[in-house]
Amino acid sequence: MIRDKIAAVIVENRACQNWSNPLPADLELADAILAALPGMVPDLVWEVSHHSNGQRAGGYYICINPGHATKPLKLTFLGEFVDYSANLEAAKAAANAHHRAAIAKAAGWTP
């Protein structure tokens, strides 16, 4: 588990080398580092899609969702539904959150 690896690095680099197992504080520090990693993933860069009324970023696509009065925008990732949003900023925020969560899961950043 990545948390244990981070804690091991903390133990190895501690000034006092009398401990070979992580202390509770070491695990808390490892958790704090893990919690900060997703925030280091930059926001997606959006561009207007020239063939439709939407915006694209990586595999994400925001398009108008006719038939939804309160959430008129639909967010997809690689063609799969992710979320409906009330406005463009909310749709982009949902895409960024989905993007960070997918990277964190793939990298094993979740404690």
MOPAC internal coordinates of N, CA, C and O (Angstrom, degrees):
PM7 1SCF
backbone

  N    0.0000 0     0.00 0     0.00 0    0    0    0
  C    1.4499 1     0.00 0     0.00 0    1    0    0
  C    1.5219 1   108.63 1     0.00 0    2    1    0
  O    1.2310 1   120.64 1   -40.77 1    3    2    1
  N    1.3251 1   116.38 1   139.23 1    3    2    1
  C    1.4584 1   120.27 1  -174.90 1    5    3    2
  C    1.5288 1   111.74 1   -63.90 1    6    5    3
  O    1.2310 1   120.10 1   146.92 1    7    6    5
  N    1.3315 1   117.41 1   -33.08 1    7    6    5
  C    1.4720 1   120.70 1   178.14 1    9    7    6
  C    1.5247 1   109.88 1   -58.54 1   10    9    7
  O    1.2310 1   120.40 1   135.60 1   11   10    9
  N    1.3243 1   116.84 1   -44.40 1   11   10    9
  C    1.4630 1   121.03 1  -179.77 1   13   11   10
  C    1.5242 1   111.82 1   -66.51 1   14   13   11
  O    1.2310 1   120.45 1   144.89 1   15   14   13
  N    1.3247 1   116.75 1   -35.11 1   15   14   13
  C    1.4676 1   120.38 1   177.90 1   17   15   14
  C    1.5215 1   110.65 1   -66.34 1   18   17   15
  O    1.2310 1   120.69 1   137.29 1   19   18   17
  N    1.3418 1   116.28 1   -42.71 1   19   18   17
  C    1.4651 1   119.45 1   177.80 1   21   19   18
  C    1.5256 1   110.00 1   -63.38 1   22   21   19
  O    1.2310 1   120.43 1   135.51 1   23   22   21
  N    1.3277 1   116.78 1   -44.49 1   23   22   21
  C    1.4723 1   120.29 1   178.53 1   25   23   22
  C    1.5245 1   110.58 1   -60.88 1   26   25   23
  O    1.2310 1   119.72 1   142.49 1   27   26   25
  N    1.3345 1   118.14 1   -37.51 1   27   26   25
  C    1.4624 1   121.18 1   178.45 1   29   27   26
  C    1.5255 1   111.23 1   -64.07 1   30   29   27
  O    1.2310 1   120.44 1   140.48 1   31   30   29
  N    1.3272 1   116.77 1   -39.52 1   31   30   29
  C    1.4700 1   120.32 1   177.13 1   33   31   30
  C    1.5260 1   109.83 1   -64.44 1   34   33   31
  O    1.2310 1   120.42 1   139.93 1   35   34   33
  N    1.3296 1   116.80 1   -40.07 1   35   34   33
  C    1.4617 1   120.51 1   178.04 1   37   35   34
  C    1.5253 1   109.83 1   -62.08 1   38   37   35
  O    1.2310 1   120.21 1   134.67 1   39   38   37
  N    1.3253 1   117.20 1   -45.33 1   39   38   37
  C    1.4672 1   121.65 1   179.49 1   41   39   38
  C    1.5227 1   110.21 1   -61.34 1   42   41   39
  O    1.2310 1   120.10 1   135.08 1   43   42   41
  N    1.3454 1   117.40 1   -44.92 1   43   42   41
  C    1.4660 1   121.66 1  -178.31 1   45   43   42
  C    1.5132 1   112.37 1   -62.79 1   46   45   43
  O    1.2310 1   120.66 1   149.46 1   47   46   45
  N    1.3429 1   116.35 1   -30.54 1   47   46   45
  C    1.4552 1   119.84 1  -175.59 1   49   47   46
  C    1.5280 1   113.53 1  -102.06 1   50   49   47
  O    1.2310 1   120.30 1  -173.57 1   51   50   49
  N    1.3141 1   117.03 1     6.43 1   51   50   49
  C    1.4619 1   120.51 1   178.48 1   53   51   50
  C    1.5282 1   108.82 1   -69.15 1   54   53   51
  O    1.2310 1   120.78 1   -36.37 1   55   54   53
  N    1.3105 1   116.11 1   143.63 1   55   54   53
  C    1.4719 1   120.77 1  -178.84 1   57   55   54
  C    1.5201 1   111.10 1   -60.97 1   58   57   55
  O    1.2310 1   120.06 1   139.26 1   59   58   57
  N    1.3080 1   117.50 1   -40.74 1   59   58   57
  C    1.4577 1   122.05 1   179.10 1   61   59   58
  C    1.5239 1   108.44 1   -90.07 1   62   61   59
  O    1.2310 1   119.48 1   -68.88 1   63   62   61
  N    1.2925 1   118.60 1   111.12 1   63   62   61
  C    1.4594 1   122.55 1  -175.06 1   65   63   62
  C    1.5290 1   113.30 1   -91.41 1   66   65   63
  O    1.2310 1   120.35 1  -160.72 1   67   66   65
  N    1.3456 1   116.93 1    19.28 1   67   66   65
  C    1.4597 1   119.81 1  -178.27 1   69   67   66
  C    1.5286 1   112.99 1   -79.69 1   70   69   67
  O    1.2310 1   119.76 1   172.18 1   71   70   69
  N    1.3106 1   118.06 1    -7.82 1   71   70   69
  C    1.4625 1   121.26 1  -176.54 1   73   71   70
  C    1.5219 1   109.46 1  -110.83 1   74   73   71
  O    1.2310 1   120.32 1   -44.68 1   75   74   73
  N    1.3029 1   116.99 1   135.32 1   75   74   73
  C    1.4662 1   119.98 1   177.30 1   77   75   74
  C    1.5268 1   112.03 1  -110.42 1   78   77   75
  O    1.2310 1   120.11 1   169.74 1   79   78   77
  N    1.3261 1   117.39 1   -10.26 1   79   78   77
  C    1.4631 1   121.34 1   178.28 1   81   79   78
  C    1.5218 1   108.98 1  -113.30 1   82   81   79
  O    1.2310 1   120.55 1   -30.29 1   83   82   81
  N    1.3380 1   116.55 1   149.71 1   83   82   81
  C    1.4685 1   118.06 1   179.82 1   85   83   82
  C    1.5189 1   111.98 1   -66.69 1   86   85   83
  O    1.2310 1   120.95 1   -39.30 1   87   86   85
  N    1.3107 1   115.79 1   140.70 1   87   86   85
  C    1.4568 1   122.61 1   173.91 1   89   87   86
  C    1.5286 1   108.35 1   -85.02 1   90   89   87
  O    1.2310 1   119.81 1   -17.96 1   91   90   89
  N    1.3297 1   117.98 1   162.04 1   91   90   89
  C    1.4726 1   119.05 1   176.77 1   93   91   90
  C    1.5292 1   112.33 1   -53.28 1   94   93   91
  O    1.2310 1   120.23 1   142.05 1   95   94   93
  N    1.3296 1   117.17 1   -37.95 1   95   94   93
  C    1.4667 1   120.22 1   178.89 1   97   95   94
  C    1.5274 1   111.43 1   -64.67 1   98   97   95
  O    1.2310 1   120.20 1   146.18 1   99   98   97
  N    1.3439 1   117.22 1   -33.82 1   99   98   97
  C    1.4631 1   120.57 1   177.41 1  101   99   98
  C    1.5287 1   110.33 1   -63.99 1  102  101   99
  O    1.2310 1   120.94 1   137.72 1  103  102  101
  N    1.3258 1   115.81 1   -42.28 1  103  102  101
  C    1.4658 1   120.14 1   179.55 1  105  103  102
  C    1.5308 1   110.86 1   -68.47 1  106  105  103
  O    1.2310 1   120.27 1   144.02 1  107  106  105
  N    1.3384 1   117.08 1   -35.98 1  107  106  105
  C    1.4628 1   120.21 1   176.53 1  109  107  106
  C    1.5281 1   110.55 1   -64.67 1  110  109  107
  O    1.2310 1   120.19 1   139.62 1  111  110  109
  N    1.3293 1   117.24 1   -40.38 1  111  110  109
  C    1.4586 1   121.08 1   177.61 1  113  111  110
  C    1.5241 1   110.24 1   -66.00 1  114  113  111
  O    1.2310 1   120.24 1   137.99 1  115  114  113
  N    1.3180 1   117.16 1   -42.01 1  115  114  113
  C    1.4687 1   120.61 1   177.16 1  117  115  114
  C    1.5258 1   110.29 1   -60.39 1  118  117  115
  O    1.2310 1   119.99 1   137.95 1  119  118  117
  N    1.3324 1   117.62 1   -42.05 1  119  118  117
  C    1.4636 1   121.37 1   177.52 1  121  119  118
  C    1.5327 1   111.34 1   -63.03 1  122  121  119
  O    1.2310 1   120.35 1   139.96 1  123  122  121
  N    1.3296 1   116.94 1   -40.04 1  123  122  121
  C    1.4641 1   120.78 1   179.07 1  125  123  122
  C    1.5262 1   110.81 1   -64.48 1  126  125  123
  O    1.2310 1   120.45 1   140.14 1  127  126  125
  N    1.3165 1   116.75 1   -39.86 1  127  126  125
  C    1.4705 1   120.78 1   177.28 1  129  127  126
  C    1.5275 1   109.73 1   -64.30 1  130  129  127
  O    1.2310 1   120.29 1   133.90 1  131  130  129
  N    1.3268 1   117.05 1   -46.10 1  131  130  129
  C    1.4666 1   120.86 1   178.53 1  133  131  130
  C    1.5254 1   111.61 1   -60.23 1  134  133  131
  O    1.2310 1   120.26 1   139.68 1  135  134  133
  N    1.3199 1   117.12 1   -40.32 1  135  134  133
  C    1.4584 1   120.72 1  -179.84 1  137  135  134
  C    1.5236 1   111.70 1   -65.62 1  138  137  135
  O    1.2310 1   120.24 1   149.44 1  139  138  137
  N    1.3422 1   117.14 1   -30.56 1  139  138  137
  C    1.4617 1   121.05 1  -178.82 1  141  139  138
  C    1.5270 1   113.15 1   -79.71 1  142  141  139
  O    1.2310 1   119.66 1   155.59 1  143  142  141
  N    1.3236 1   118.25 1   -24.41 1  143  142  141
  C    1.4685 1   120.85 1  -174.35 1  145  143  142
  C    1.5276 1   114.33 1   -58.92 1  146  145  143
  O    1.2310 1   118.51 1   133.40 1  147  146  145
  N    1.3401 1   120.45 1   -46.60 1  147  146  145
  C    1.4630 1   118.11 1   179.91 1  149  147  146
  C    1.5272 1   113.50 1   -59.47 1  150  149  147
  O    1.2310 1   120.04 1   149.08 1  151  150  149
  N    1.3286 1   117.52 1   -30.92 1  151  150  149
  C    1.4640 1   120.82 1   177.74 1  153  151  150
  C    1.5137 1   113.29 1   -69.18 1  154  153  151
  O    1.2310 1   120.39 1   166.92 1  155  154  153
  N    1.3166 1   116.85 1   -13.08 1  155  154  153
  C    1.4607 1   121.08 1   178.58 1  157  155  154
  C    1.5312 1   112.28 1   -87.17 1  158  157  155
  O    1.2310 1   120.68 1   172.05 1  159  158  157
  N    1.3337 1   116.31 1    -7.95 1  159  158  157
  C    1.4603 1   120.56 1   176.77 1  161  159  158
  C    1.5240 1   107.16 1   -78.59 1  162  161  159
  O    1.2310 1   119.53 1   -57.30 1  163  162  161
  N    1.3364 1   118.50 1   122.70 1  163  162  161
  C    1.4696 1   119.40 1  -177.34 1  165  163  162
  C    1.5226 1   112.06 1   -67.38 1  166  165  163
  O    1.2310 1   121.27 1   -23.28 1  167  166  165
  N    1.3331 1   115.17 1   156.72 1  167  166  165
  C    1.4587 1   120.71 1   175.49 1  169  167  166
  C    1.5246 1   110.25 1   -62.54 1  170  169  167
  O    1.2310 1   121.17 1   -26.46 1  171  170  169
  N    1.3130 1   115.36 1   153.54 1  171  170  169
  C    1.4564 1   121.14 1   175.45 1  173  171  170
  C    1.5313 1   109.39 1   -66.72 1  174  173  171
  O    1.2310 1   120.46 1   -30.49 1  175  174  173
  N    1.3204 1   116.72 1   149.51 1  175  174  173
  C    1.4658 1   122.28 1   177.64 1  177  175  174
  C    1.5265 1   107.15 1  -103.47 1  178  177  175
  O    1.2310 1   120.60 1   -60.95 1  179  178  177
  N    1.3170 1   116.46 1   119.05 1  179  178  177
  C    1.4595 1   122.53 1  -172.72 1  181  179  178
  C    1.5166 1   111.46 1   -96.82 1  182  181  179
  O    1.2310 1   121.29 1   -32.72 1  183  182  181
  N    1.3225 1   115.14 1   147.28 1  183  182  181
  C    1.4603 1   121.78 1   174.26 1  185  183  182
  C    1.5255 1   108.21 1  -137.43 1  186  185  183
  O    1.2310 1   121.29 1   -28.25 1  187  186  185
  N    1.3284 1   115.14 1   151.75 1  187  186  185
  C    1.4584 1   120.55 1   178.74 1  189  187  186
  C    1.5206 1   108.33 1   -73.41 1  190  189  187
  O    1.2310 1   121.12 1   -46.61 1  191  190  189
  N    1.3205 1   115.46 1   133.39 1  191  190  189
  C    1.4557 1   121.16 1   176.17 1  193  191  190
  C    1.5228 1   108.06 1   -79.36 1  194  193  191
  O    1.2310 1   119.88 1   -55.78 1  195  194  193
  N    1.3177 1   117.83 1   124.22 1  195  194  193
  C    1.4575 1   122.06 1  -174.26 1  197  195  194
  C    1.5232 1   112.95 1   -76.79 1  198  197  195
  O    1.2310 1   119.40 1   160.75 1  199  198  197
  N    1.3097 1   118.75 1   -19.25 1  199  198  197
  C    1.4615 1   119.96 1  -178.00 1  201  199  198
  C    1.5292 1   113.23 1   -99.42 1  202  201  199
  O    1.2310 1   120.41 1  -178.77 1  203  202  201
  N    1.3191 1   116.82 1     1.23 1  203  202  201
  C    1.4701 1   118.88 1   179.13 1  205  203  202
  C    1.5160 1   109.36 1  -151.85 1  206  205  203
  O    1.2310 1   120.93 1     5.89 1  207  206  205
  N    1.3085 1   115.82 1  -174.11 1  207  206  205
  C    1.4604 1   122.20 1  -179.80 1  209  207  206
  C    1.5169 1   112.29 1   -94.02 1  210  209  207
  O    1.2310 1   119.51 1  -153.04 1  211  210  209
  N    1.3159 1   118.55 1    26.96 1  211  210  209
  C    1.4528 1   120.98 1  -173.83 1  213  211  210
  C    1.5100 1   113.77 1  -115.67 1  214  213  211
  O    1.2310 1   121.65 1     6.59 1  215  214  213
  N    1.3251 1   114.44 1  -173.41 1  215  214  213
  C    1.4639 1   122.47 1   175.27 1  217  215  214
  C    1.5177 1   108.80 1  -130.21 1  218  217  215
  O    1.2310 1   120.82 1   -32.12 1  219  218  217
  N    1.3330 1   116.03 1   147.88 1  219  218  217
  C    1.4576 1   122.68 1  -178.23 1  221  219  218
  C    1.5248 1   110.88 1  -125.62 1  222  221  219
  O    1.2310 1   121.81 1   -29.80 1  223  222  221
  N    1.3338 1   114.13 1   150.20 1  223  222  221
  C    1.4688 1   121.67 1   172.17 1  225  223  222
  C    1.5177 1   106.11 1  -156.23 1  226  225  223
  O    1.2310 1   120.63 1   -65.16 1  227  226  225
  N    1.3295 1   116.40 1   114.84 1  227  226  225
  C    1.4548 1   119.36 1  -176.70 1  229  227  226
  C    1.5175 1   109.00 1    58.30 1  230  229  227
  O    1.2310 1   119.67 1    51.65 1  231  230  229
  N    1.3040 1   118.23 1  -128.35 1  231  230  229
  C    1.4545 1   121.73 1   177.74 1  233  231  230
  C    1.5185 1   113.18 1   -91.56 1  234  233  231
  O    1.2310 1   120.05 1  -174.26 1  235  234  233
  N    1.3324 1   117.50 1     5.74 1  235  234  233
  C    1.4619 1   121.75 1  -178.15 1  237  235  234
  C    1.5226 1   110.27 1   -90.75 1  238  237  235
  O    1.2310 1   121.35 1   -33.48 1  239  238  237
  N    1.3272 1   115.02 1   146.52 1  239  238  237
  C    1.4588 1   120.86 1   179.88 1  241  239  238
  C    1.5246 1   108.58 1  -143.34 1  242  241  239
  O    1.2310 1   120.70 1   -49.08 1  243  242  241
  N    1.3290 1   116.27 1   130.92 1  243  242  241
  C    1.4605 1   122.95 1   176.24 1  245  243  242
  C    1.5199 1   106.85 1  -113.41 1  246  245  243
  O    1.2310 1   120.71 1   -54.34 1  247  246  245
  N    1.3257 1   116.25 1   125.66 1  247  246  245
  C    1.4658 1   119.93 1   179.45 1  249  247  246
  C    1.5235 1   109.92 1  -136.77 1  250  249  247
  O    1.2310 1   121.80 1   -15.71 1  251  250  249
  N    1.3214 1   114.17 1   164.29 1  251  250  249
  C    1.4626 1   120.10 1   176.34 1  253  251  250
  C    1.5145 1   108.44 1   -69.74 1  254  253  251
  O    1.2310 1   121.26 1   -43.02 1  255  254  253
  N    1.3193 1   115.19 1   136.98 1  255  254  253
  C    1.4581 1   122.20 1  -178.10 1  257  255  254
  C    1.5259 1   108.81 1  -114.95 1  258  257  255
  O    1.2310 1   120.15 1   -92.10 1  259  258  257
  N    1.3346 1   117.31 1    87.90 1  259  258  257
  C    1.4611 1   118.27 1  -178.69 1  261  259  258
  C    1.5267 1   111.07 1   -61.86 1  262  261  259
  O    1.2310 1   121.00 1   -36.93 1  263  262  261
  N    1.3042 1   115.69 1   143.07 1  263  262  261
  C    1.4527 1   119.68 1   179.04 1  265  263  262
  C    1.5122 1   113.84 1   100.47 1  266  265  263
  O    1.2310 1   120.09 1   171.69 1  267  266  265
  N    1.3342 1   117.42 1    -8.31 1  267  266  265
  C    1.4714 1   121.09 1   177.70 1  269  267  266
  C    1.5201 1   107.91 1  -113.21 1  270  269  267
  O    1.2310 1   120.39 1   -75.30 1  271  270  269
  N    1.3148 1   116.86 1   104.70 1  271  270  269
  C    1.4627 1   120.57 1  -177.71 1  273  271  270
  C    1.5261 1   111.94 1   -72.96 1  274  273  271
  O    1.2310 1   119.92 1   140.30 1  275  274  273
  N    1.3413 1   117.76 1   -39.70 1  275  274  273
  C    1.4637 1   120.14 1  -175.45 1  277  275  274
  C    1.5219 1   113.00 1   -87.66 1  278  277  275
  O    1.2310 1   120.08 1   153.48 1  279  278  277
  N    1.3297 1   117.44 1   -26.52 1  279  278  277
  C    1.4676 1   121.34 1   178.88 1  281  279  278
  C    1.5262 1   108.45 1  -133.66 1  282  281  279
  O    1.2310 1   121.03 1   -99.49 1  283  282  281
  N    1.3420 1   115.63 1    80.51 1  283  282  281
  C    1.4633 1   120.26 1  -171.96 1  285  283  282
  C    1.5308 1   116.06 1   -79.08 1  286  285  283
  O    1.2310 1   119.66 1  -179.31 1  287  286  285
  N    1.3300 1   118.25 1     0.69 1  287  286  285
  C    1.4638 1   120.09 1  -179.85 1  289  287  286
  C    1.5222 1   110.99 1  -115.25 1  290  289  287
  O    1.2310 1   121.04 1   -39.59 1  291  290  289
  N    1.3022 1   115.62 1   140.41 1  291  290  289
  C    1.4624 1   122.18 1  -179.87 1  293  291  290
  C    1.5311 1   108.77 1  -115.65 1  294  293  291
  O    1.2310 1   120.78 1   -48.14 1  295  294  293
  N    1.3345 1   116.12 1   131.86 1  295  294  293
  C    1.4597 1   122.73 1   178.32 1  297  295  294
  C    1.5214 1   108.84 1  -108.64 1  298  297  295
  O    1.2310 1   120.71 1   -50.79 1  299  298  297
  N    1.3197 1   116.25 1   129.21 1  299  298  297
  C    1.4610 1   121.27 1   175.05 1  301  299  298
  C    1.5236 1   109.72 1  -127.41 1  302  301  299
  O    1.2310 1   121.34 1   -22.57 1  303  302  301
  N    1.3228 1   115.04 1   157.43 1  303  302  301
  C    1.4614 1   121.68 1   174.13 1  305  303  302
  C    1.5220 1   107.00 1  -129.48 1  306  305  303
  O    1.2310 1   120.95 1   -61.54 1  307  306  305
  N    1.3092 1   115.79 1   118.46 1  307  306  305
  C    1.4652 1   122.87 1  -176.83 1  309  307  306
  C    1.5361 1   111.08 1    50.32 1  310  309  307
  O    1.2310 1   121.57 1  -139.44 1  311  310  309
  N    1.3284 1   114.60 1    40.56 1  311  310  309
  C    1.4521 1   120.86 1   177.19 1  313  311  310
  C    1.5133 1   115.67 1    84.22 1  314  313  311
  O    1.2310 1   120.03 1   172.91 1  315  314  313
  N    1.3300 1   117.56 1    -7.09 1  315  314  313
  C    1.4691 1   121.49 1  -179.66 1  317  315  314
  C    1.5298 1   109.60 1   -96.95 1  318  317  315
  O    1.2310 1   120.72 1   -43.54 1  319  318  317
  N    1.3283 1   116.23 1   136.46 1  319  318  317
  C    1.4586 1   121.90 1   179.27 1  321  319  318
  C    1.5337 1   111.30 1   -59.62 1  322  321  319
  O    1.2310 1   121.02 1   -43.21 1  323  322  321
  N    1.3440 1   115.65 1   136.79 1  323  322  321
  C    1.4695 1   121.50 1   174.72 1  325  323  322
  C    1.5268 1   110.84 1  -116.83 1  326  325  323
  O    1.2310 1   120.38 1   130.15 1  327  326  325
  N    1.3447 1   116.87 1   -49.85 1  327  326  325
  C    1.4648 1   119.15 1  -173.08 1  329  327  326
  C    1.5252 1   110.46 1  -166.52 1  330  329  327
  O    1.2310 1   121.11 1   -22.27 1  331  330  329
  N    1.3473 1   115.47 1   157.73 1  331  330  329
  C    1.4535 1   122.76 1   166.18 1  333  331  330
  C    1.5162 1   107.26 1  -103.90 1  334  333  331
  O    1.2310 1   119.86 1   -36.23 1  335  334  333
  N    1.3256 1   117.86 1   143.77 1  335  334  333
  C    1.4662 1   120.97 1  -177.65 1  337  335  334
  C    1.5160 1   110.83 1  -133.42 1  338  337  335
  O    1.2310 1   121.38 1   -26.69 1  339  338  337
  N    1.3405 1   114.96 1   153.31 1  339  338  337
  C    1.4578 1   121.60 1  -179.89 1  341  339  338
  C    1.5292 1   112.18 1   -79.00 1  342  341  339
  O    1.2310 1   120.40 1   151.41 1  343  342  341
  N    1.3331 1   116.84 1   -28.59 1  343  342  341
  C    1.4656 1   119.43 1  -178.86 1  345  343  342
  C    1.5276 1   109.72 1  -151.06 1  346  345  343
  O    1.2310 1   121.20 1    -8.18 1  347  346  345
  N    1.3247 1   115.32 1   171.82 1  347  346  345
  C    1.4641 1   120.99 1  -175.05 1  349  347  346
  C    1.5227 1   112.47 1   -63.42 1  350  349  347
  O    1.2310 1   120.18 1   138.91 1  351  350  349
  N    1.3203 1   117.26 1   -41.09 1  351  350  349
  C    1.4723 1   119.72 1  -179.60 1  353  351  350
  C    1.5267 1   111.19 1   -64.24 1  354  353  351
  O    1.2310 1   120.11 1   140.56 1  355  354  353
  N    1.3335 1   117.39 1   -39.44 1  355  354  353
  C    1.4714 1   120.72 1   177.87 1  357  355  354
  C    1.5300 1   110.48 1   -66.02 1  358  357  355
  O    1.2310 1   120.41 1   141.38 1  359  358  357
  N    1.3168 1   116.83 1   -38.62 1  359  358  357
  C    1.4695 1   120.52 1   178.61 1  361  359  358
  C    1.5305 1   110.57 1   -65.10 1  362  361  359
  O    1.2310 1   120.46 1   137.50 1  363  362  361
  N    1.3228 1   116.73 1   -42.50 1  363  362  361
  C    1.4735 1   120.55 1   178.53 1  365  363  362
  C    1.5293 1   110.55 1   -66.04 1  366  365  363
  O    1.2310 1   120.04 1   140.05 1  367  366  365
  N    1.3192 1   117.52 1   -39.95 1  367  366  365
  C    1.4715 1   120.81 1   177.76 1  369  367  366
  C    1.5253 1   110.29 1   -63.18 1  370  369  367
  O    1.2310 1   120.15 1   139.28 1  371  370  369
  N    1.3276 1   117.32 1   -40.72 1  371  370  369
  C    1.4689 1   120.97 1   178.27 1  373  371  370
  C    1.5284 1   110.58 1   -64.52 1  374  373  371
  O    1.2310 1   120.73 1   140.27 1  375  374  373
  N    1.3311 1   116.20 1   -39.73 1  375  374  373
  C    1.4670 1   120.05 1   178.47 1  377  375  374
  C    1.5247 1   110.59 1   -64.85 1  378  377  375
  O    1.2310 1   120.13 1   135.81 1  379  378  377
  N    1.3306 1   117.36 1   -44.19 1  379  378  377
  C    1.4677 1   120.47 1   179.13 1  381  379  378
  C    1.5187 1   111.16 1   -62.97 1  382  381  379
  O    1.2310 1   119.98 1   138.69 1  383  382  381
  N    1.3302 1   117.64 1   -41.31 1  383  382  381
  C    1.4653 1   120.95 1   178.76 1  385  383  382
  C    1.5311 1   110.51 1   -64.78 1  386  385  383
  O    1.2310 1   120.22 1   137.44 1  387  386  385
  N    1.3127 1   117.18 1   -42.56 1  387  386  385
  C    1.4738 1   121.89 1   178.19 1  389  387  386
  C    1.5246 1   109.88 1   -62.97 1  390  389  387
  O    1.2310 1   120.60 1   136.44 1  391  390  389
  N    1.3279 1   116.45 1   -43.56 1  391  390  389
  C    1.4663 1   123.29 1   179.51 1  393  391  390
  C    1.5332 1   111.34 1   -60.45 1  394  393  391
  O    1.2310 1   120.66 1   131.61 1  395  394  393
  N    1.3241 1   116.34 1   -48.39 1  395  394  393
  C    1.4719 1   120.73 1   179.76 1  397  395  394
  C    1.5302 1   111.52 1   -64.40 1  398  397  395
  O    1.2310 1   120.58 1   138.34 1  399  398  397
  N    1.3334 1   116.49 1   -41.66 1  399  398  397
  C    1.4654 1   120.20 1  -179.66 1  401  399  398
  C    1.5246 1   111.16 1   -64.49 1  402  401  399
  O    1.2310 1   120.40 1   140.99 1  403  402  401
  N    1.3234 1   116.84 1   -39.01 1  403  402  401
  C    1.4759 1   120.19 1   179.15 1  405  403  402
  C    1.5240 1   110.81 1   -66.54 1  406  405  403
  O    1.2310 1   120.17 1   138.87 1  407  406  405
  N    1.3330 1   117.27 1   -41.13 1  407  406  405
  C    1.4667 1   120.89 1   178.21 1  409  407  406
  C    1.5228 1   110.19 1   -65.98 1  410  409  407
  O    1.2310 1   120.37 1   135.92 1  411  410  409
  N    1.3271 1   116.90 1   -44.08 1  411  410  409
  C    1.4707 1   120.86 1  -179.91 1  413  411  410
  C    1.5212 1   110.89 1   -61.12 1  414  413  411
  O    1.2310 1   120.58 1   137.25 1  415  414  413
  N    1.3164 1   116.49 1   -42.75 1  415  414  413
  C    1.4650 1   120.20 1   179.51 1  417  415  414
  C    1.5209 1   111.13 1   -65.49 1  418  417  415
  O    1.2310 1   120.57 1   134.73 1  419  418  417
  N    1.3337 1   116.51 1   -45.27 1  419  418  417
  C    1.4627 1   120.31 1  -179.46 1  421  419  418
  C    1.5213 1   112.28 1   -64.05 1  422  421  419
  O    1.2310 1   120.69 1   144.47 1  423  422  421
  N    1.3352 1   116.28 1   -35.53 1  423  422  421
  C    1.4620 1   121.10 1  -178.05 1  425  423  422
  C    1.5244 1   112.58 1   -86.36 1  426  425  423
  O    1.2310 1   120.20 1   172.97 1  427  426  425
  N    1.3253 1   117.23 1    -7.03 1  427  426  425
  C    1.4640 1   119.73 1  -178.24 1  429  427  426
  C    1.5089 1   113.12 1    74.44 1  430  429  427
  O    1.2310 1   120.24 1  -152.06 1  431  430  429
  N    1.3459 1   117.14 1    27.94 1  431  430  429
  C    1.4631 1   120.95 1  -177.59 1  433  431  430
  C    1.5095 1   113.09 1   -78.69 1  434  433  431
  O    1.2310 1   119.31 1   169.29 1  435  434  433
  N    1.3176 1   118.92 1   -10.71 1  435  434  433
  C    1.4617 1   119.29 1  -177.55 1  437  435  434
  C    1.5285 1   109.04 1   -81.04 1  438  437  435
  O    1.2310 1   120.39 1   -47.16 1  439  438  437
  N    1.3365 1   116.85 1   132.84 1  439  438  437
  C    1.4745 1   119.24 1  -177.10 1  441  439  438
  C    1.5133 1   112.08 1   -69.58 1  442  441  439
  O    1.2310 1   120.10 1   180.00 1  443  442  441

